[in-house]
Every structure is written in structure tokens, then in C-alpha cells.
Amino acid sequence: MARLHRERHRTDRVGVLRAAVMGANDGIVSTASLVLGVAGSGAEVHDVVVAGVAGLVAGAMSMAAGEYVSVSTQADTERADLARERHELATDDRAERAELTSIYVKRGLDPSLAAKVTEQLMAHDALGAHARDELGITSTTAPRPVQAAFASALTFAVGAGLPLLVAWLAPVNLLVALVAVASLVCLAVLGGLAAAAGGARWSTGTVRVLFWGAVAMAITYAVGRVFGAVV
């Protein structure tokens, strides 16, 4: 008896993975930058921590709302496309069959075989066949607004908590240096893990997040220093 060939793919978790990585990355970068900017202005440690906590809460809520609205819009668009396709199948079945057949011909099947494939697939699940092969909509890539919003908010809060904890515990004279170093280390780990989870090289993800994180923190700290000196 032939053994069942099992393959592990990552496309079924790409939506939640993307939201989680984006949330954690934004949490670290935005909160660390905020802490460094406020610290660079010469503010007291208490003010720095309060600003960081406010940034954590506001950022997590913003990430959740933004992700939910964005993914919900995608879901609405897909539902509208499916409704239109369902109507076309009910009112012009012949044209829909011809359309699906032409898609398979373009993919390399000869016309007679493409017509047979169309007949069998539409007999089994006409809407599913058109959703998959005409619209590119599948169950593995279906938008999940609530999951995406929760993943973004939770990972943002976790990411933001790391530089905030360092700022709270660090000596005043080392606060800026320790927050910057700790945040960059966390970003490097996050970038590597995200790349590995997505099937890419860990070094690529690490360098990418390190570069942009360092740029964001440096610019924000510089702005804090400038405005702190002016005030």
C-alpha cells in the first residue's frame, strides 16, 4: 500500500503570522523610540516610563483597530466577489464554464481536457472552482479579522513591554544605552524567528529589522535631544 505523502506548508498561517510579527516589531520599535525620544529631551525617569506605558496602551489599541478594519475590508471585498460570482453562475452558466475552461487552457491543458476538468469541478463545487481558479480565494488564505486584531494587539503589547521594562529597571545614566541595545537584540531575535517561521533565511529577517529599528530609534532620540535643548 502506498504511503501517504504529507507536506507542511506555511500559507495557512501567513495572515496571523504577518499580524503577529508586525505587532511585535512595531511594539519594540515605537515604544523604544518613544522612550529614547523622551529620555533624550532630558525628562525624568518617571515621565519616560509614563510616556512608554501610554505608548504601549495606545499602540496596542491602534494596532488591533487598524488590523481589524484592514482585514475586515479584505473579507468584505471577497464576499462581494463571491456574491457576484454566485449570481453569474445562476444567470449565465455557459459563459462561466467557458471562462473557467479558458483559464485551464492558459495554464497548459489542451482545450478538450480543460473542458472535462471544468465539467467535473463545476459538478462538484461550481462556486468553489471559480473562487479558487478565477478569483484566487481559498480557505487557507481567507481573512480572519478577529484573529489578526488579537494577534497584533497582544504581540504589540509584549514587544512594547520589553524596552519599557528595561527603561524602568535601568540606572538613569545608562537608560538610553541599555534601552537601545536591548531593543536591537530583541529585534534581531524577532527578525530571525519570523524569517525561520516563514521559511526564509534568518539572516535576511534579522538584518532587515535591525536596520529599520536602529534608524527609527536614532531619529527619534535626535529629535528629543533637539527639542529638549530648545525648551
N, C-alpha and C positions, 0 to 999 in steps of 0.2 A: 504494500500500500504506500502510495506517495506521501511523503511528509509535507505538512502544510508549511509553506514559506511565509514567515512573518517578517514584516518590515516596520521599523519605527520611524515615523515622520513627525515633524515639528509644526506643520501648518495648522493643526487643530488647536494649538495653544498660542499662536503668534499674536492674537489680539490681546489676551490677558498679559502675555509676556511683554509686549510693547508698552502697555499701560503701566505695568509694574516697574519696568526699567526706567521709563520716562519719569515716573513719580519719584522713585528713589534718587535718581540723578538730579532732578530739579530740587528735591528737598535738601540734598547736600549742598549743591552749588548756590542756590538762592539764599539759604539760611547762613551758610558760611560767608557769603559775600556781604549779606546784611550785617552780620556780627562784625566782620572786619571793617566795613564802612563806618559803622557807629563807633567802634573802638578807635579807628583812625582819626575820628573827629575830636578825640580826647574825652569822650564821655566816661562816666563812672561804670564800673563793672555791673552794678545793679541795673543801670539803664541799658547796657549792652544785652544783658540776659533778658530783660523785659522786651526789648525790641525783637530778640530772637524768638521768644515764645509767641509774640504776636504774629511774627512772620510764619511760624510753624502752623498756627491755627488758621490764619488767613490763607496760606498757601494750600493746605490740605483741603479746605473747603472749596477753594477756587479750582483745584485740580479735579476734585470729584464732580463739581458742577460742569466744568468745561468738557471733561471726558464723557459725562452722561449725555450732554447736549450734542456733542460731536458724533458719538456712536449712535445715538437715537436718530439723528438726521440721516445717517447712512442706512439704518434699519428702515426708516420711512421711505427712503428712495427705493430700496429693494422691494418693499411691499408694493409700492406703486407700480414698479416694473412688472412684478408678478401678476398684479391685478390686470394690467394691460395685456399681458401675455395670455392670461386666462380668457379674457374677452376675445382676443383674436383667435384663439383655438376654438372657441364656441361659435364664432361667426364666419371664419374663413379657414377651415381646417386644411383645405387643399394647398393654399398658399403657405401655410405654416409647415406642412410636410415638405414642400419644395424648398423652403428656406433652410430647414434642417438638413435636407439631403445635400444642398449646395455647400453647407458648412463641412460636411464629411468629405465631400469631393475635394475641397480645398486642402483638407488635412491629409489627402493621399489615397483615399479609397476610389475605386472605379465607380462610375455612376450607378451600375446595377447593384453592386454590393452596398453602396451608400443608401440606395432606396430601400433595400431589405433591412439594413440596420435601422433606418428611420421608422419603418413599419413596426418592427419588433419593439423598439424603445418606446414609441408612442402608444403602442398597445399596452405596454406595461405601466408607463407613467409619462404621459404626454407633457404635462407641465414641468415635471422634474427634468426631462430631457432637454427642454428648451431653456429652463433656468440654468442648467449646468453648461450646456454647449453653446447657447446663444448669448446668455447674459453673464455667464461666469459666476453664478451664485451657487454655492454648495453649502452643505451643513457644517463642514469643518471650518469655513471662513465666515460663518454667519455672525453678525454683530451682536454683542451681548452688553448692552448699556450698563446694567446694574453691576455686573462683574467688573467691567472696565473702570467704572467710577469708584467702586470699593477698593480695587487694587491700587488705583492711582492715589487715593487719599491715604490709605494705610501705608504704602511704601514711601510716600512723601513725608509723612509724619515720622517714620522710622529713620529715613535719611536725614531729615532736619534735626532729629534728636541727637545725632552723633556730634556735629560741631557745637551744638548748644550745650551738650554735656561737658565737652572739653572747655568751652568758654566759662562755664560755671565753676569747674574744678581747677582751672589753670591759675598759676600765680599771675598777678597783674602785669609784671614786666615781661612775661613770656606768653601772654594770652594770644597776641596776634600770630606769633610764630607757631605755637602749638596748634591753634585752630587751622591755620593754613596747611601745615604738614599732615595733621590727622585727616583733614578733609581730602587732601590729594591721595593719601593712602587708601581711604575708603572708596574714592572714585576709581582708583586703579583696580581694586578688588572687584568692584561692581562691574566695571567695563569688561574685565576678563571673564567673570561669571556669566554676564549677559551674552557675550560672544560665544562662549562654550555652549550655553543652553540653546543658542540659535544655530549652532553648527558651524560657526565661523572661527577664525584663528583668534585666540585670546589676546595676542599682542596687538592686533588691529583695534579691538574694542578698548583696550587699556590706553593706548596712545591717543585715541580719539577723545575719550572723556577727560583724560588728563590735560590735554591741550586747552580745550574749551573751558574747563573748570578753572585752570590757572589764569586764563585771560579774564574771565568774569570776576574772579576774586581780586586780581591785581587792579583792574579798572575801578571796581567799587571801593577798594581801600584807598586808591589815589584820590577819588572824589571826596571821600570822607576827610582825608588829610587837607585837601584844598579848602573845603567849606569850613572845616574846623578851624583852620588858620585864619580864615577871613572873619569868622564870627568872634 
